[in-house]
Amino acid sequence: MIEITWTPEQRSLRDETRTFVQERVPRQLILDMDSDVIHYPRQYVQDLAGCHLLGLRFPTEWGGRGLNWQHEVLALEEIGVLGASLACLYSLPSIVGEAIHVFGSREQKSKYLRPMLEGRLTVAEALTEPRGGSDFFGATTSARREGDFYVLNGQKRFIVGAEGADLFLVYARTNPDASSHQAISALLVERGPGLEVQHVYGLMGARGGGTGRVYFRDVRVPVENLIGGENGALEVFNQMMIPERMTSAAGALGLARASLEIAARYADRRKAFGKLIRQFEGVNFKIAESLTRLDAARALVHETARIIDAAGNSGTVRRMVSESKKFATETAWAVANDAMQIMGGIGYTNVYPIERLLRDARLMTIWTGTNEIMNLVIQHEYYQELLNLPPTARDVEGDARNADAAGEKIYE
Ligand SMILES: Cc1cc2nc3c(=O)[nH]c(=O)nc-3n(C[C@H](O)[C@H](O)[C@H](O)COP(=O)(O)OP(=O)(O)OC[C@H]3O[C@@H](n4cnc5c(N)ncnc54)[C@H](O)[C@@H]3O)c2cc1C
């Protein structure tokens, strides 16, 4: 078990989070969110804050615990058993908080970061627009400077937490003439006149998390709410992709673990042809395969967390964060899918939560950057590393009998 290597502090955080998940999240909340009776569970966010579980990585001065990614991922695995919406709402203060913590002024930290971690201010992050999410820098929402304000116009879609958020981190075009990478700014936008949220989606899963479409119509945003400098969104975006994708990855571990445990217990009780179904290879190999994937995903996520803690942001970190997001979310999907198969027909019903977890898992391969976009990042950063390797490693390409047949090495 990976936890053998954990510090006492890590174990106690895991236990604390596990206790919160067990005692402070009513079953009815999950059911009401899934049936869209509850659109946004504000009390849940406040309860997390009350237990001092939000924004663990941020300094105590601003309401965090001064911990690191190695702590946050293990807390997130525990929260992840609750499904995608509750895990995402748990993650949003970590995601939006990252922008404020890394790029914000002391005033912004005091006005927004602390209240957020104390549960007095709820947040959402608004990147995606109707005309495209993967092509983020094609964003058309605009913020025109007028004196001490920006006037914000445009719309964002699929924004988790939008229905309940008091504050939005919004990316908008502040320079209509520059190339995209020099044209966009990140702004902290308070809910107020001109900002409208619509609940327009019938979601397959991840319901009840306040996912909405956000309209900005001449919203006046004070210039001091700029994060990272005017037209500086590229740097903010690159930093934000760490918490966005790491939280997706770590939450997916919890969902996968819960699905596997339910299916493995079922297989230990359910009989067919006079035997427990776990005695059939068709079933127990699925359990073995799922567990192997889960352990591999967890190892990758924890190793990535360790590297972020040691190295901050870099090409290698971006590659590993993307690998973690891709591999952990694909693991969650595969494990939940196999859990359903192991359980046969009853797994497809709402007698067990597998069908809900499977619906949630499907989203994880799409949001916070699709897994195709993860591949784009992974191969890009790999080539940066590969083509810049110092020539100290053995030239393995030369270990072939005809390695010097230069005339056969035709590349064009
Ligand atoms: C329930 C839900 C919650 C969400 N929450 C948020 C949120 O809180 N905040 C937020 O800002 N966004 C959020 N999103 C948006 C999400 O991050 C985007 O949907 C996602 O990034 C994909 O963007 P898109 O939907 O515009 O798809 P598109 O960008 O149109 O992509 C369509 C397809 O083309 C593929 N594709 C696109 N470009 C490439 C390429 N270069 N190479 C290979 N394949 C490519 C994609 O992988 C995908 O398969 C949420 C989405 C959903 C459904």
The ligand as a Gaussian input file, in Angstrom:
#p B3LYP/6-31G(d) Opt

LIG

0 1
 C      -20.257000      19.384000     -17.058000
 C      -19.125000      20.229000     -17.529000
 C      -18.472000      21.038000     -16.618000
 C      -17.445000      21.891000     -17.032000
 N      -16.879000      22.764000     -16.159000
 C      -16.151000      23.815000     -16.626000
 C      -15.804000      24.900000     -15.783000
 O      -16.106000      24.905000     -14.574000
 N      -15.116000      25.938000     -16.316000
 C      -14.776000      25.974000     -17.632000
 O      -14.179000      26.948000     -18.057000
 N      -15.075000      24.939000     -18.464000
 C      -15.768000      23.868000     -17.991000
 N      -16.131000      22.837000     -18.814000
 C      -15.727000      22.881000     -20.216000
 C      -14.752000      21.795000     -20.618000
 O      -13.486000      22.040000     -20.053000
 C      -14.742000      21.766000     -22.147000
 O      -15.979000      21.200000     -22.548000
 C      -13.574000      20.995000     -22.722000
 O      -12.363000      21.665000     -22.479000
 C      -13.731000      20.774000     -24.233000
 O      -14.081000      21.960000     -24.887000
 P      -15.327000      21.934000     -25.898000
 O      -16.493000      21.321000     -25.189000
 O      -15.504000      23.297000     -26.439000
 O      -14.917000      20.932000     -27.022000
 P      -14.061000      21.300000     -28.346000
 O      -12.914000      22.141000     -27.977000
 O      -14.990000      21.770000     -29.378000
 O      -13.523000      19.852000     -28.744000
 C      -14.350000      18.911000     -29.438000
 C      -13.503000      17.660000     -29.724000
 O      -12.375000      18.021000     -30.546000
 C      -11.190000      17.581000     -29.924000
 N      -10.114000      18.534000     -30.204000
 C      -10.170000      19.890000     -30.181000
 N       -8.981000      20.411000     -30.473000
 C       -8.144000      19.368000     -30.681000
 C       -6.755000      19.250000     -31.001000
 N       -5.986000      20.332000     -31.168000
 N       -6.212000      18.007000     -31.109000
 C       -6.979000      16.909000     -30.935000
 N       -8.298000      16.953000     -30.640000
 C       -8.867000      18.166000     -30.498000
 C      -11.496000      17.531000     -28.435000
 O      -10.608000      16.664000     -27.743000
 C      -12.926000      17.020000     -28.454000
 O      -12.909000      15.616000     -28.606000
 C      -17.066000      21.891000     -18.397000
 C      -17.695000      21.023000     -19.303000
 C      -18.707000      20.218000     -18.892000
 C      -19.400000      19.326000     -19.908000

